[in-house]
Amino acid sequence: MPLLAYVRGRSATLLCTLTLMVAAAASNGSTDTPSLYQQRAEYKAALDYLSAGQTSKFRAAQSDLKRYVLAPYLAYYELQSRLSSATATEISRFEQNYGDLPVAGIIYFRWLKRLGSRREWATLLANYRETTNAELNCYRLRALYSTGERERAFAEVGELWMVAKSQPKACDPLFDVWISSGHLTERMVWTRLQLALDANARTLARYLQRFFKGSTAQLAQTYYNIHITPSNITRTSRYRTDSQYARDVVRHGLVRLSRRDPAAAGKAWKQYRRSNAFAEENILAIETALAVGSARSGSFPKDPNEVPAQAALPIAEAAIALEDWAQAAYWVDRIGGEDRQQRRWQYWLARSLASSVLHSERAQLTYAALAQERDYYGFLAAEKIGRPVSMNNETLQLAPARINQLRRNPAVARAIELYAVGDMINARREWRDLLPDLNDEDRAAAAVLAESIGWISQSIRIASSDSLRNTLSLRFPLAYPDSFQQVSHTTNVSRSFLQAIARQESAYDPRARSSANARGLMQLMHPTASEVARRVGVAVPTVSELYDPSLNVELAGHHLASLLDRYDQQRPLAAAAYNAGESRVARWTRGRRGMAMDVWIETIPFRETRNYVKNVLAFDQVYSQLLEQPVPMLKVHETALQ
């Protein structure tokens, strides 16, 4: 992490305060080793000196902290601050001294990028290491080209160029000279156009049009137009010329049209099948899309044996969405391989059999097997057959000596100190690199240790491994109990639901911040928090105040109370709106009144929101059990959309 990103916002007042604290501690103490508190204060002051360009003061502080566990990070930040001028010898020496740090590899690759940006090609090639990073690969190939190995460089450019996304700007000079040298073929451009349109990368697809000429340029533009307006593919007289490119256009158009108008796509396909010599793989793709599209419109295959095997799963999804339980049971049973054994499909097999076959023993047995597990489908299954949910809770048996032993691990010691001084990014990196090497008992000790220092979110992450998945005290802590209890009382939103949202949103990390700038325990967006504050008559919070756990939970609680009121106290809809917004939920529920709630959840278009709602409901069930205030997985008024 760049130094300035870490110390940004640290004021001169803080610097003076820390300096005075260290000075006072030194004047009042003896020549003994400073306390841990003093070392932390001096470490923070040292970073402030470095940021302010006070090199002599930084060096003095660094010398005083030679025995401090975070001394290697002072070396890291010092090297990072002058990375543009760092020599290969200095980088190598840092790796030799601190190669066990997670940042050792990070700073090495940052240095390579700096070499590339400054066109120091010989040094880059002499120190290059294999990586999947596209920017660095482009710098390497540019270095080869610039040092006389032109053909070797060009041999690898095609693979970098033919991807379904734009590559880093560092690649542009390489691509330009490769193209101008005549290495780009029409077939390469067409292949990339296919990739781009299949990924719906429209900007890239438009950019690629410039590389085509003559009749191929017209066909490439047609390809793009068909992507935008698939119904044009029904004008079969326009696309009768039988060529590979034309067949690609037809395939793409029919597959896309099958989603909107499978009847029209099927009619056009009959003509294209006679006029064009499609490869078997294209026939398979088109007929799969037609079968799935027809099923989604309520028309299931008359002869299932003529349907491609890979169509079974999406046809089963279509049957579930339409609540056609006989068709659902049939098509779920046709799902092949390991997919059918997934808990999701076992639930829907039981659900469809129970709804289409009178007294289905298979449905009851499948529900019973599912109900033995603690998850979304297990909880739903238990409710279907009237059994208590299975919590499968295990008490952790761990000797205190094991935790103390783990504390002595250098990486653990660094992670604890990084957390203490607020360097969360590097603290997480230390845990990330360490955890794969820990055995089950040490992993349990790590989770307990993280929890003991107040790092609940990290404890939860560690405890998510298979060996600890049933240790509910670690995986589902009852964190911030006073805040959740008070807000539950004020808003009439159940505490278990509030805690389920917090567990899903941030894993109880009060400093969490998403890529969309949602903040705090409940991941509130500032505009949403401000609107809620005005509505309930409290002071509008600043952005930084959203990191206060009590305020964050309070505003989120009022927001959830409002959503529950809007959706007639149906938690699945409130959770979906909390995640994806009310306008999307309005679209997703339009015309679906009476749809079974488990079906609606399964058909939420956004995978993120679909999984979010499932997790929140499952977590709500867990917390309601832990709080000894059990609630149904789906309450009576929640079993169908109202």
URGI-V356070 format. One record per residue. N is the residue number from 0. RES is the residue in one small letter. D_CENTER is the distance of its C-alpha to the mean C-alpha in whole Angstrom. Layout:
# URGI-V356070
N_RES_D_CENTER + N_RES_D_CENTER
This chain:
# URGI-V356070
0_m_21 + 1_p_23 + 2_l_26 + 3_l_27 + 4_a_23 + 5_y_24 + 6_v_27 + 7_r_27 + 8_g_28 + 9_r_30 + 10_s_34 + 11_a_37 + 12_t_38 + 13_l_35 + 14_l_37 + 15_c_40 + 16_t_40 + 17_l_38 + 18_t_41 + 19_l_43 + 20_m_42 + 21_v_42 + 22_a_45 + 23_a_46 + 24_a_45 + 25_a_47 + 26_s_50 + 27_n_50 + 28_g_49 + 29_s_51 + 30_t_50 + 31_d_48 + 32_t_44 + 33_p_42 + 34_s_40 + 35_l_37 + 36_y_36 + 37_q_39 + 38_q_37 + 39_r_33 + 40_a_35 + 41_e_37 + 42_y_33 + 43_k_32 + 44_a_35 + 45_a_35 + 46_l_32 + 47_d_34 + 48_y_37 + 49_l_35 + 50_s_33 + 51_a_36 + 52_g_38 + 53_q_40 + 54_t_40 + 55_s_43 + 56_k_42 + 57_f_39 + 58_r_40 + 59_a_43 + 60_a_40 + 61_q_38 + 62_s_41 + 63_d_42 + 64_l_38 + 65_k_39 + 66_r_38 + 67_y_35 + 68_v_32 + 69_l_30 + 70_a_33 + 71_p_31 + 72_y_28 + 73_l_31 + 74_a_32 + 75_y_29 + 76_y_29 + 77_e_32 + 78_l_31 + 79_q_28 + 80_s_31 + 81_r_33 + 82_l_31 + 83_s_32 + 84_s_36 + 85_a_35 + 86_t_37 + 87_a_36 + 88_t_38 + 89_e_36 + 90_i_33 + 91_s_34 + 92_r_36 + 93_f_33 + 94_e_31 + 95_q_34 + 96_n_34 + 97_y_31 + 98_g_29 + 99_d_27 + 100_l_25 + 101_p_22 + 102_v_22 + 103_a_25 + 104_g_23 + 105_i_21 + 106_i_25 + 107_y_26 + 108_f_24 + 109_r_24 + 110_w_28 + 111_l_28 + 112_k_26 + 113_r_29 + 114_l_31 + 115_g_30 + 116_s_30 + 117_r_34 + 118_r_35 + 119_e_36 + 120_w_36 + 121_a_38 + 122_t_36 + 123_l_33 + 124_l_34 + 125_a_36 + 126_n_33 + 127_y_30 + 128_r_28 + 129_e_26 + 130_t_22 + 131_t_20 + 132_n_19 + 133_a_21 + 134_e_22 + 135_l_24 + 136_n_25 + 137_c_27 + 138_y_29 + 139_r_30 + 140_l_31 + 141_r_33 + 142_a_34 + 143_l_36 + 144_y_37 + 145_s_39 + 146_t_40 + 147_g_42 + 148_e_40 + 149_r_39 + 150_e_39 + 151_r_37 + 152_a_34 + 153_f_35 + 154_a_34 + 155_e_31 + 156_v_30 + 157_g_30 + 158_e_27 + 159_l_25 + 160_w_26 + 161_m_25 + 162_v_22 + 163_a_20 + 164_k_19 + 165_s_21 + 166_q_21 + 167_p_22 + 168_k_25 + 169_a_26 + 170_c_27 + 171_d_29 + 172_p_32 + 173_l_32 + 174_f_31 + 175_d_34 + 176_v_36 + 177_w_35 + 178_i_36 + 179_s_39 + 180_s_40 + 181_g_40 + 182_h_37 + 183_l_35 + 184_t_36 + 185_e_36 + 186_r_34 + 187_m_32 + 188_v_31 + 189_w_31 + 190_t_29 + 191_r_26 + 192_l_27 + 193_q_26 + 194_l_23 + 195_a_22 + 196_l_24 + 197_d_22 + 198_a_18 + 199_n_20 + 200_a_20 + 201_r_23 + 202_t_24 + 203_l_24 + 204_a_26 + 205_r_29 + 206_y_29 + 207_l_30 + 208_q_33 + 209_r_35 + 210_f_35 + 211_f_37 + 212_k_41 + 213_g_43 + 214_s_43 + 215_t_39 + 216_a_38 + 217_q_39 + 218_l_37 + 219_a_34 + 220_q_35 + 221_t_35 + 222_y_32 + 223_y_30 + 224_n_32 + 225_i_32 + 226_h_28 + 227_i_29 + 228_t_31 + 229_p_31 + 230_s_35 + 231_n_37 + 232_i_36 + 233_t_39 + 234_r_41 + 235_t_42 + 236_s_45 + 237_r_43 + 238_y_41 + 239_r_44 + 240_t_44 + 241_d_43 + 242_s_41 + 243_q_38 + 244_y_36 + 245_a_38 + 246_r_36 + 247_d_33 + 248_v_33 + 249_v_35 + 250_r_32 + 251_h_29 + 252_g_31 + 253_l_32 + 254_v_28 + 255_r_27 + 256_l_30 + 257_s_30 + 258_r_27 + 259_r_29 + 260_d_33 + 261_p_33 + 262_a_37 + 263_a_38 + 264_a_35 + 265_g_37 + 266_k_41 + 267_a_40 + 268_w_38 + 269_k_42 + 270_q_44 + 271_y_41 + 272_r_41 + 273_r_45 + 274_s_45 + 275_n_42 + 276_a_42 + 277_f_38 + 278_a_37 + 279_e_36 + 280_e_32 + 281_n_32 + 282_i_35 + 283_l_32 + 284_a_29 + 285_i_31 + 286_e_33 + 287_t_30 + 288_a_28 + 289_l_32 + 290_a_32 + 291_v_28 + 292_g_29 + 293_s_32 + 294_a_31 + 295_r_29 + 296_s_32 + 297_g_34 + 298_s_36 + 299_f_35 + 300_p_36 + 301_k_40 + 302_d_40 + 303_p_37 + 304_n_38 + 305_e_38 + 306_v_34 + 307_p_32 + 308_a_30 + 309_q_27 + 310_a_28 + 311_a_28 + 312_l_24 + 313_p_24 + 314_i_27 + 315_a_27 + 316_e_24 + 317_a_26 + 318_a_29 + 319_i_27 + 320_a_26 + 321_l_30 + 322_e_31 + 323_d_33 + 324_w_33 + 325_a_36 + 326_q_34 + 327_a_30 + 328_a_32 + 329_y_34 + 330_w_31 + 331_v_28 + 332_d_31 + 333_r_31 + 334_i_27 + 335_g_28 + 336_g_27 + 337_e_24 + 338_d_22 + 339_r_25 + 340_q_25 + 341_q_21 + 342_r_22 + 343_r_21 + 344_w_23 + 345_q_26 + 346_y_25 + 347_w_26 + 348_l_29 + 349_a_31 + 350_r_30 + 351_s_32 + 352_l_34 + 353_a_35 + 354_s_35 + 355_s_37 + 356_v_40 + 357_l_42 + 358_h_42 + 359_s_39 + 360_e_39 + 361_r_36 + 362_a_34 + 363_q_35 + 364_l_35 + 365_t_31 + 366_y_31 + 367_a_32 + 368_a_30 + 369_l_27 + 370_a_28 + 371_q_29 + 372_e_25 + 373_r_23 + 374_d_20 + 375_y_20 + 376_y_22 + 377_g_24 + 378_f_25 + 379_l_26 + 380_a_28 + 381_a_30 + 382_e_30 + 383_k_32 + 384_i_34 + 385_g_35 + 386_r_34 + 387_p_33 + 388_v_29 + 389_s_28 + 390_m_27 + 391_n_28 + 392_n_28 + 393_e_29 + 394_t_30 + 395_l_30 + 396_q_33 + 397_l_32 + 398_a_35 + 399_p_35 + 400_a_36 + 401_r_33 + 402_i_31 + 403_n_34 + 404_q_34 + 405_l_30 + 406_r_30 + 407_r_33 + 408_n_30 + 409_p_30 + 410_a_26 + 411_v_26 + 412_a_28 + 413_r_27 + 414_a_23 + 415_i_26 + 416_e_27 + 417_l_24 + 418_y_23 + 419_a_27 + 420_v_27 + 421_g_24 + 422_d_22 + 423_m_19 + 424_i_17 + 425_n_20 + 426_a_20 + 427_r_16 + 428_r_17 + 429_e_20 + 430_w_19 + 431_r_16 + 432_d_19 + 433_l_21 + 434_l_20 + 435_p_20 + 436_d_24 + 437_l_25 + 438_n_26 + 439_d_26 + 440_e_28 + 441_d_27 + 442_r_23 + 443_a_25 + 444_a_27 + 445_a_24 + 446_a_22 + 447_v_26 + 448_l_26 + 449_a_23 + 450_e_24 + 451_s_27 + 452_i_26 + 453_g_24 + 454_w_21 + 455_i_20 + 456_s_16 + 457_q_17 + 458_s_19 + 459_i_17 + 460_r_14 + 461_i_17 + 462_a_19 + 463_s_16 + 464_s_18 + 465_d_20 + 466_s_23 + 467_l_22 + 468_r_20 + 469_n_24 + 470_t_24 + 471_l_23 + 472_s_25 + 473_l_22 + 474_r_19 + 475_f_20 + 476_p_23 + 477_l_25 + 478_a_24 + 479_y_26 + 480_p_28 + 481_d_31 + 482_s_28 + 483_f_27 + 484_q_30 + 485_q_32 + 486_v_29 + 487_s_29 + 488_h_33 + 489_t_33 + 490_t_31 + 491_n_32 + 492_v_28 + 493_s_28 + 494_r_27 + 495_s_25 + 496_f_23 + 497_l_22 + 498_q_21 + 499_a_19 + 500_i_17 + 501_a_17 + 502_r_16 + 503_q_13 + 504_e_12 + 505_s_13 + 506_a_14 + 507_y_17 + 508_d_16 + 509_p_19 + 510_r_18 + 511_a_14 + 512_r_13 + 513_s_10 + 514_s_10 + 515_a_13 + 516_n_15 + 517_a_15 + 518_r_16 + 519_g_18 + 520_l_18 + 521_m_17 + 522_q_15 + 523_l_18 + 524_m_18 + 525_h_22 + 526_p_23 + 527_t_22 + 528_a_24 + 529_s_27 + 530_e_28 + 531_v_27 + 532_a_30 + 533_r_32 + 534_r_32 + 535_v_33 + 536_g_35 + 537_v_34 + 538_a_33 + 539_v_30 + 540_p_28 + 541_t_27 + 542_v_24 + 543_s_24 + 544_e_26 + 545_l_23 + 546_y_22 + 547_d_25 + 548_p_24 + 549_s_27 + 550_l_27 + 551_n_23 + 552_v_23 + 553_e_27 + 554_l_25 + 555_a_22 + 556_g_25 + 557_h_27 + 558_h_24 + 559_l_24 + 560_a_27 + 561_s_28 + 562_l_25 + 563_l_27 + 564_d_30 + 565_r_29 + 566_y_28 + 567_d_31 + 568_q_29 + 569_q_26 + 570_r_23 + 571_p_21 + 572_l_22 + 573_a_22 + 574_a_18 + 575_a_17 + 576_a_19 + 577_y_17 + 578_n_14 + 579_a_15 + 580_g_18 + 581_e_22 + 582_s_23 + 583_r_20 + 584_v_21 + 585_a_25 + 586_r_24 + 587_w_23 + 588_t_26 + 589_r_28 + 590_g_31 + 591_r_29 + 592_r_32 + 593_g_32 + 594_m_29 + 595_a_28 + 596_m_26 + 597_d_24 + 598_v_24 + 599_w_23 + 600_i_20 + 601_e_19 + 602_t_20 + 603_i_18 + 604_p_17 + 605_f_13 + 606_r_11 + 607_e_9 + 608_t_12 + 609_r_14 + 610_n_12 + 611_y_12 + 612_v_15 + 613_k_16 + 614_n_14 + 615_v_16 + 616_l_20 + 617_a_19 + 618_f_19 + 619_d_22 + 620_q_24 + 621_v_23 + 622_y_24 + 623_s_27 + 624_q_28 + 625_l_28 + 626_l_30 + 627_e_32 + 628_q_32 + 629_p_31 + 630_v_30 + 631_p_29 + 632_m_26 + 633_l_27 + 634_k_30 + 635_v_33 + 636_h_32 + 637_e_29 + 638_t_29 + 639_a_30 + 640_l_29 + 641_q_32
